Each structure stands twice: as C-alpha cells, then as structure tokens.
Amino acid sequence: MNIDLGAATAGIREQFRDLNPNDPGQWPLLPKLALWIVLAVLVVVAGWFLLLSSAQDELEGERNREPGLKSEYRAKLAQAVNLEELRRQKLEVEEYVNQLEKQLPGKAEMAALLSDINQAGLGRGLQFELWRPGQVVVRDYYAELPISIKVSGRYHDMGAFAADIANLSRIVTLHNMSITGSRADPNAPLSMEAVARTYRYLDQAEIEQVRAAQQQNKPGPK
C-alpha cells in the first residue's frame, strides 16, 4: 500500500490547529486522545509522589525498626525460657521488701521507737543531757526524723548503747558521733554527741500528697 506520509502529517497538524482550550469537547479525535494520555500520565505521577512515596517512607521506617524488634524478641524469648527462675527471684525480692518494710515503723509506732532509743541509753547507765527531735524530712516513700542527742557515761557503755541501737528491730542510724572527755578530771564521765536518724514509711494519703506536690513542681512543656 502506498501511504502519503505528507498528507497524513498535514492531517494530524490540521487537527491540532486552532484548538479552543475553553471547549475541549469539540476537539478532533487525536487532540482528545493526546489530552487523555497527558492527564493519565499526570495522575500516575501524582499518585506515585503522593501515595507510593509515603508508602516507601513507611516501609523504610519499618525496615529500620526490624533490628530493634529482633533484639526485643530475643530478650523476651530468653525471659520466657527462664520464666520459672524469674518468678522465684520475684518472690525473693518481694519477701526482702516486706522484711525491709517491717523495719520501718508507721506514724503511730514512732513514739514507741523513740521510747526504745531512750530506754537503750538508760539501760546502759547513760544520762541524757540532750534529746531534741528535728524537722521531719519527707522522701518519696518514707519520712526521716533526725534527733540530736547528747549522753554522758563510760566509754564501754556508749559502745554498748550504739550496738543496742544497731540491733533494734527498727532502722535507726547514728551520725556525726563525737566523744569528748574532761581534761581537768580524767575520771569524769565522757560525753557523746550524735544525730540519731529514724525512718518510717508513709501511709497512702501521704504518698498521694508527695506525688501531687511533685506534679505541681514538675516543669511544663516549653
């Protein structure tokens, strides 16, 4: 078949000549097809950048998370293998915490504890020259009461008194101990000054007050 390329090209050019952009519905067939092809390409490109590119970023993010998830899986697998041992350790820790809590008196038991400290000194023949409770210091889960004390007596009796304090069923610690004697009279009783710190656990109402104060003092977002 003999095809007149010049005539065909001229016909195509004629269809694209003097097109009205405001009325594409009246365009010839070839311009309409070209317009649809351009629109289809634009839709594909826009879909690629808007949908596929975000999906690609999400996929890359999940790939970056993969090593961390594998490490977490290995750690949890090891915990699952040693589950019975972990349960046994948990029970031991709970028992240890209960023993420690028993050594901390409650608010109602503080008077009895202070009496025990006083009786420990009197039982060793010591004379109390100073007994001054200080300001209660509230921590996260317990309160601390410092007591400034000054006793007089023999050196060995002071050592026995310190040992009795350490052997109390409640936690009492001695700080800043200082023992002095009289240079004028070597046979005079010695004098010991110290700070005895006692501790008690907070009740639920006090714990909630501490947490509320911490929340109020917590700096807000800038």
Order of alpha helices (4+ residues) and beta strands (2+ residues): alpha-alpha-alpha-alpha-alpha-beta-beta-beta-alpha-beta-beta-alpha
